[in-house]
Amino acid sequence: MRIVVLGGMGFLGRNLVNRLVETGKHEITVFDRTIPQRDTDCPSNVSYAQGSFRSGYDFEELVSGADLVIHLVSTSVPGNEKGTLDEIYGNVIPSVELFDACAAQHVGRVVFMSSGGTVYGSSSRPNKETDLPNPINTYGLQKVMIEQALRYASRSSDLEYQVIRLSNPYGPGQNPHGTLGLITKLVYQALNHETINIFGDGSVVRDFIFIDDAIQAVLDVIKSGETNATYNVGRGIGTSVADVVRTISTTLPENIHLEHKPGRKVDVPYSVLDIEKYKSIASIHDFVSLDEGIIRTYQYFKEYRQ
């Protein structure tokens, strides 16, 4: 297949592209703001297109001849999202133009990486794909709007789609200084004896998934999942921030320095995914446990300090 990965230089994108490269079967184009500067950094079956994800970009040229387009780009992150209009201009409108270009160029399928942690909003139980979205921040709102735009593009053309609502991936290769990646950030801070700052009392519950499992699950959906369908991808297990800190404290040989900050209104108190639909096609039998994921992340940072 010819595969175009938008956002292929990010945490998810790099890991996904590496796994696709390992198969040796695909011709891959990576689109992102920054690309490798030396030819020696580029696998032979990967080409790079440098550009900004914005309205007016020539998406038709980018996706021409593609069998599969994987849309991982977001110009904002939870907790640091923009106002509603900025999110629409920055994420929704370019996505609509991308989907229109895919339909015009007869791309076979578009896979969109949505957000399992924000589209459902507040809940007291694991969310199923059939639950109505109810985002409480503009990041989740733009994800829902893009999902709907993709479904509309599919209904009005021969374009197929898959929406993946991913929970909270973490692990080696994630930027510990960025906004995303709570576990990665906390492990890095513990290793470097930095003060760990927690918003609220630590009772916020999330569904954390190790990066290797997240990428395998994405590949499972692409390979074996239904088309024109939505899949939750996570571990399906809720863990509070306080439990993450305790696990880091008991698992790693580091002293933890902890401070609490006021809670944020944009943080959903409970966000866990029901992954029974994914399990019906899963090649993963045992997800990486929280303890093991923390240890692997710690070992990575000990070897490659950032």
Protein Blocks (a to p, Z undefined) as FASTA:
>chain_A
ZZddehilbmklmmmmmmmmmnopaccddddfbdcfbfklpcfkbccddddddehiafkl
mmgoiabdcdfbdfbdehiaccfklmmmmmmmmmmmmmmmmmmnopabdcddddfklmno
pafbdcdfklccddfbfklmmmmmmmmmmmmmmmmmcbdcdddddfbdedehiafkbmgh
jllmmmmmmmnopacddehjhlaccddddfklmmmmmmmmmmmmcehiacdddehpacdf
klmmmmmmmmpccdcddddddddfklcfbacddfklmmmmccbfbdcdfklmmmmmmmmm
mmmcZZ
